[in-house]
């Protein structure tokens, strides 16, 4: 039987960030420390943009405590091998997690879970049953279809920022990053990421090609991004989270120009806002064998960036992958704000 306890693990020298943290930063947690918690699961909330576990611990000399453990979104942890029934209420488990910086809160960021059967489930990296991104034997004959986007270390470092490393930030960009508060995050109201952030999240994306428009549907945020193929101007279009996208073909490469972005608290990167003059140019190039899309972009934002930034990554054709969409759960989105 598991013995209920709360123990402090030796401080860690480093912790590698996972590339999809849902809507919020890890700032409220002390990621240099890890606690071991053992007890009974009283809640397992499988949801977007965050999943949660409530754990009741009970020591021999102390009363019981309820710990709230945060995980990434259901879509993200599903791609790490988790499912809605990986654990259940009543299970006795051990959880290793980074505690809140506030010593008065019994809240933590999950790292690993060990069940009664001894199996360890990682919460931030792939488990052995995670659905791997596999290049298929046969490719697509167009951009249409289901794709899984991958992320490079460079993209992970610069978009899922823990510090404003070598990004060309304006003074307002530096101030915006430093002053960022999770309570100001649009994610608390289930407002999704803006592109290109939305496009680089390592999830599934379905492309549908019509005569007048192309639609990219994302798994993580359940967003339908519309690219207008018969438009010639952004004039008169109301700003929106994804902006107004105009597409054209250059041979078999889809080129997309997007403007009229709404101001967004994390519109450029994790903890980095975007302004009303943000502009995005993207290219979607199908590989000769149809097995990959080379996705590249250049982004400008005079309010927060002193010069354009651009990156390139791959999407892998995944026609047999099961794309799972869950709507944003408002209670789950707001729950994070109680960590302060």
C-alpha positions as CSV (number, residue, x, y, z in Angstrom):
1,X,0.0,0.0,0.0
2,X,1.1,3.5,-0.7
3,X,1.9,5.4,2.5
4,X,0.5,8.9,2.3
5,X,3.1,11.6,2.6
6,X,4.5,14.9,1.3
7,X,8.3,14.9,0.8
8,X,10.7,17.4,-0.6
9,X,13.0,16.1,-3.4
10,X,16.4,17.6,-3.7
11,X,16.5,20.8,-5.8
12,X,17.0,20.1,-9.5
13,X,19.7,21.8,-11.6
14,X,17.5,22.2,-14.6
15,X,14.1,21.4,-16.0
16,X,13.4,21.1,-19.8
17,X,10.2,22.9,-20.8
18,X,7.7,21.0,-22.8
19,X,6.7,22.7,-26.0
20,X,3.0,23.1,-25.3
21,X,2.2,24.6,-22.0
22,X,-1.4,25.4,-22.9
23,X,-2.3,29.0,-22.1
24,X,-0.3,29.8,-19.1
25,X,3.3,30.1,-17.9
26,X,4.9,28.1,-15.1
27,X,5.8,31.2,-13.1
28,X,3.6,30.4,-10.1
29,X,5.5,27.2,-9.6
30,X,9.0,26.6,-8.1
31,X,10.4,24.5,-10.9
32,X,13.7,24.1,-8.9
33,X,12.0,21.9,-6.3
34,X,10.0,18.7,-6.5
35,X,7.6,17.2,-4.0
36,X,6.4,13.6,-3.7
37,X,2.7,13.3,-2.9
38,X,1.0,10.0,-2.2
39,X,-2.7,9.5,-1.7
40,X,-6.1,8.9,-3.2
41,X,-7.3,10.6,-6.4
42,X,-10.5,12.6,-5.7
43,X,-10.8,14.2,-9.2
44,X,-9.3,13.7,-12.6
45,X,-10.5,16.5,-14.9
46,X,-9.7,15.7,-18.6
47,X,-10.1,19.1,-20.3
48,X,-8.8,21.9,-22.4
49,X,-6.9,24.1,-21.9
50,X,-5.7,22.3,-18.7
51,X,-6.3,18.9,-17.1
52,X,-6.2,18.6,-13.3
53,X,-5.8,15.9,-10.7
54,X,-7.0,16.4,-7.1
55,X,-5.1,14.2,-4.6
56,X,-6.1,13.6,-1.0
57,X,-3.0,12.9,1.1
58,X,-3.2,11.7,4.7
59,X,-0.2,11.3,7.1
60,X,-0.1,9.2,10.3
61,X,0.2,12.3,12.5
62,X,-1.4,15.0,10.3
63,X,-4.8,15.5,8.9
64,X,-5.5,15.0,5.2
65,X,-4.7,17.6,2.6
66,X,-6.1,18.2,-0.9
67,X,-3.5,18.9,-3.5
68,X,-4.4,20.2,-6.9
69,X,-2.0,19.1,-9.7
70,X,-2.0,20.9,-13.0
71,X,-1.3,19.1,-16.3
72,X,-1.3,20.3,-19.8
73,X,-4.4,20.3,-22.0
74,X,-6.2,17.0,-22.8
75,X,-5.0,17.2,-26.4
76,X,-1.3,17.7,-25.3
77,X,-1.2,14.9,-22.7
78,X,-3.1,12.6,-25.1
79,X,-0.2,13.0,-27.5
80,X,2.1,12.0,-24.6
81,X,0.1,8.7,-24.1
82,X,-2.5,9.7,-21.6
83,X,-6.2,9.1,-21.9
84,X,-9.4,10.0,-20.2
85,X,-9.2,6.7,-18.2
86,X,-5.5,6.6,-17.4
87,X,-6.4,7.1,-13.8
88,X,-9.8,7.2,-12.0
89,X,-11.3,8.6,-8.9
90,X,-10.4,6.3,-6.0
91,X,-7.0,5.3,-7.4
92,X,-4.1,5.4,-5.0
93,X,-1.1,7.0,-6.7
94,X,2.2,8.8,-6.1
95,X,2.7,12.1,-7.9
96,X,5.9,14.0,-8.3
97,X,5.4,17.7,-8.9
98,X,6.8,21.3,-8.6
99,X,5.0,23.1,-5.8
100,X,3.5,26.5,-5.8
101,X,5.8,29.4,-4.9
102,X,3.1,30.3,-2.4
103,X,3.8,28.1,0.6
104,X,0.2,28.5,1.7
105,X,-1.2,26.8,-1.4
106,X,-1.3,23.0,-1.9
107,X,-1.0,23.3,-5.6
108,X,1.7,21.9,-7.9
109,X,2.7,21.4,-11.5
110,X,2.7,17.7,-12.3
111,X,5.9,16.0,-13.5
112,X,5.2,12.2,-13.1
113,X,2.6,9.9,-11.7
114,X,3.1,6.3,-10.4
115,X,0.1,4.1,-10.2
116,X,-0.6,1.1,-7.9
117,X,0.7,-1.2,-10.6
118,X,4.1,0.6,-10.4
119,X,3.8,2.0,-13.9
120,X,5.2,5.6,-14.2
121,X,3.4,8.1,-16.4
122,X,5.4,11.1,-17.4
123,X,3.3,14.3,-17.6
124,X,5.7,16.4,-19.7
125,X,7.2,14.1,-22.2
126,X,6.1,11.1,-24.3
127,X,5.3,7.8,-22.7
128,X,5.9,4.5,-24.4
129,X,2.3,4.4,-25.7
130,X,2.3,7.9,-27.1
131,X,1.2,8.2,-30.7
132,X,4.5,8.8,-32.5
133,X,4.7,11.1,-35.6
134,X,5.3,8.5,-38.3
135,X,6.0,9.3,-41.9
136,X,3.5,7.3,-44.0
137,X,4.4,5.0,-47.0
138,X,2.2,7.0,-49.3
139,X,2.0,10.8,-49.4
140,X,-0.8,13.3,-50.2
141,X,-1.3,14.8,-53.7
142,X,-2.2,18.2,-52.2
143,X,-2.1,20.1,-49.0
144,X,-5.6,18.8,-48.2
145,X,-5.7,16.2,-45.4
146,X,-4.6,15.6,-41.8
147,X,-1.1,16.6,-40.7
148,X,0.8,16.6,-37.5
149,X,3.1,19.6,-36.9
150,X,6.5,19.1,-35.3
151,X,8.6,21.6,-33.4
152,X,12.3,22.3,-33.5
153,X,14.5,23.2,-30.4
154,X,14.9,26.7,-31.9
155,X,11.1,27.2,-32.2
156,X,10.6,25.8,-28.7
157,X,13.2,28.1,-27.2
158,X,11.9,31.3,-28.8
159,X,8.1,30.8,-28.8
160,X,7.7,29.1,-25.4
161,X,9.7,31.7,-23.8
162,X,11.0,31.4,-20.2
163,X,13.2,34.5,-20.8
164,X,13.4,37.0,-23.7
165,X,16.6,35.5,-25.1
166,X,17.7,36.9,-28.4
167,X,14.4,38.1,-29.7
168,X,14.5,41.6,-31.3
169,X,12.2,43.2,-28.8
170,X,11.3,46.8,-28.6
171,X,11.3,48.6,-25.2
172,X,7.6,48.0,-25.1
173,X,8.2,44.3,-25.9
174,X,10.6,44.0,-23.0
175,X,8.2,45.8,-20.7
176,X,5.3,43.6,-21.9
177,X,7.2,40.4,-21.2
178,X,8.4,41.5,-17.8
179,X,4.9,42.8,-16.7
180,X,3.0,39.8,-18.0
181,X,0.5,38.4,-15.4
182,X,-1.4,35.2,-15.9
183,X,-4.6,37.0,-14.8
184,X,-4.3,39.2,-17.9
185,X,-4.0,36.2,-20.2
186,X,-6.8,36.0,-22.8
187,X,-6.8,32.2,-22.3
188,X,-8.7,32.6,-19.1
189,X,-11.7,33.5,-21.3
190,X,-10.9,30.6,-23.7
191,X,-9.4,33.0,-26.3
192,X,-7.1,30.8,-28.4
193,X,-3.5,31.5,-29.5
194,X,-3.0,33.6,-32.6
195,X,-1.1,32.5,-35.6
196,X,1.7,31.7,-36.1
197,X,1.8,30.5,-32.5
198,X,-1.2,28.4,-33.2
199,X,0.5,26.9,-36.3
200,X,3.6,25.8,-34.4
201,X,1.9,24.0,-31.6
202,X,2.7,20.2,-32.1
203,X,-0.8,18.9,-32.6
204,X,-2.9,17.7,-35.5
205,X,-4.2,20.0,-38.2
206,X,-6.7,19.3,-40.9
207,X,-6.6,21.3,-44.1
208,X,-9.7,21.5,-46.3
209,X,-9.3,23.1,-49.8
210,X,-12.3,24.8,-51.3
211,X,-12.7,26.9,-54.4
212,X,-12.9,30.2,-52.6
213,X,-11.3,29.4,-49.2
214,X,-8.9,27.1,-47.5
215,X,-9.7,26.1,-43.9
216,X,-7.1,24.9,-41.4
217,X,-8.7,23.2,-38.4
218,X,-6.4,22.8,-35.3
219,X,-6.7,20.1,-32.7
220,X,-5.4,21.9,-29.6
221,X,-7.6,25.0,-29.7
222,X,-10.4,23.7,-32.0
223,X,-9.9,26.7,-34.2
224,X,-11.1,27.0,-37.8
225,X,-8.7,29.4,-39.5
226,X,-10.1,30.6,-42.9
227,X,-7.8,31.6,-45.7
228,X,-9.6,33.7,-48.4
229,X,-8.5,32.8,-51.9
230,X,-10.7,35.3,-53.7
231,X,-9.9,38.4,-51.6
232,X,-7.4,41.2,-52.6
233,X,-7.4,43.5,-49.7
234,X,-7.6,43.6,-45.9
235,X,-9.4,47.0,-45.9
236,X,-12.6,47.3,-43.9
237,X,-12.1,43.9,-42.1
238,X,-12.7,43.9,-38.4
239,X,-9.7,42.8,-36.3
240,X,-9.9,39.2,-34.9
241,X,-7.7,36.8,-33.0
242,X,-6.5,35.0,-36.2
243,X,-6.6,38.2,-38.3
244,X,-7.7,38.3,-42.0
245,X,-5.9,35.8,-44.2
246,X,-5.5,36.2,-48.0
247,X,-4.0,33.2,-49.9
248,X,-2.5,32.8,-53.4
249,X,-0.7,30.0,-55.2
250,X,2.8,30.3,-56.3
251,X,3.1,27.0,-58.2
252,X,2.2,24.4,-55.7
253,X,3.1,26.6,-52.7
254,X,0.4,28.3,-50.8
255,X,1.4,31.8,-49.7
256,X,-0.7,33.5,-47.1
257,X,-0.7,37.2,-46.1
258,X,-2.5,37.9,-42.8
259,X,-3.2,41.3,-41.2
260,X,-5.9,42.9,-39.0
261,X,-5.0,40.9,-35.9
262,X,-6.7,41.9,-32.7
263,X,-4.5,43.0,-29.8
264,X,-3.7,39.8,-27.9
265,X,-1.9,39.3,-24.5
266,X,0.1,36.4,-25.9
267,X,-0.3,37.1,-29.6
268,X,3.4,36.8,-30.5
269,X,4.8,34.2,-28.0
270,X,4.4,32.9,-24.5
271,X,4.1,36.0,-22.3
272,X,4.7,38.3,-25.3
273,X,1.8,40.5,-26.5
274,X,1.0,41.5,-30.0
275,X,-0.2,44.8,-31.4
276,X,-2.8,45.9,-34.0
277,X,-0.2,46.3,-36.8
278,X,1.2,42.7,-36.6
279,X,1.6,41.2,-40.0
280,X,2.3,37.6,-41.0
281,X,3.4,36.0,-44.3
282,X,3.4,32.2,-44.4
283,X,4.3,29.6,-47.0
284,X,3.0,26.0,-47.1
285,X,5.1,23.9,-49.5
286,X,4.2,20.3,-50.1
287,X,7.3,18.0,-50.4
288,X,7.7,16.2,-53.8
289,X,6.7,12.8,-52.2
290,X,3.6,14.4,-50.5
291,X,4.7,13.2,-47.0
292,X,5.5,16.6,-45.5
293,X,4.6,20.2,-45.6
294,X,7.4,22.7,-45.1
295,X,5.8,25.5,-43.1
296,X,7.7,28.8,-42.9
297,X,6.7,32.3,-41.9
298,X,7.9,35.8,-41.4
299,X,6.2,38.0,-38.7
300,X,6.4,41.7,-38.1
301,X,5.0,43.7,-35.2
302,X,6.3,47.3,-34.9
303,X,4.9,47.6,-31.3
304,X,6.9,44.7,-29.9
305,X,9.6,43.7,-32.5
306,X,12.3,45.8,-33.9
307,X,12.7,43.6,-36.9
308,X,11.0,40.7,-38.6
309,X,11.4,37.2,-37.3
310,X,11.1,34.0,-39.3
311,X,11.2,30.3,-38.7
312,X,10.6,27.0,-40.6
313,X,9.4,23.6,-39.5
314,X,7.6,20.5,-40.8
315,X,4.2,19.0,-40.8
316,X,4.0,15.3,-41.4
317,X,1.1,13.7,-43.3
318,X,-0.9,11.6,-40.9
319,X,-4.1,10.3,-42.6
320,X,-4.6,7.5,-40.1
321,X,-4.2,9.6,-37.0
322,X,-7.3,10.2,-34.9
323,X,-7.8,13.9,-34.4
324,X,-9.5,14.6,-31.1
325,X,-11.1,18.0,-30.4
326,X,-12.4,19.2,-27.1
327,X,-13.9,22.6,-26.6
328,X,-12.2,24.9,-24.2
329,X,-13.7,24.4,-20.7
330,X,-14.2,27.8,-19.0
331,X,-13.9,26.4,-15.5
332,X,-10.6,24.7,-16.4
333,X,-9.3,27.9,-18.0
334,X,-10.1,30.1,-15.0
335,X,-8.9,27.6,-12.5
336,X,-5.3,28.5,-13.1
337,X,-5.8,32.0,-11.8
338,X,-6.3,30.6,-8.3
339,X,-2.6,29.7,-8.2
340,X,-1.5,33.2,-7.5
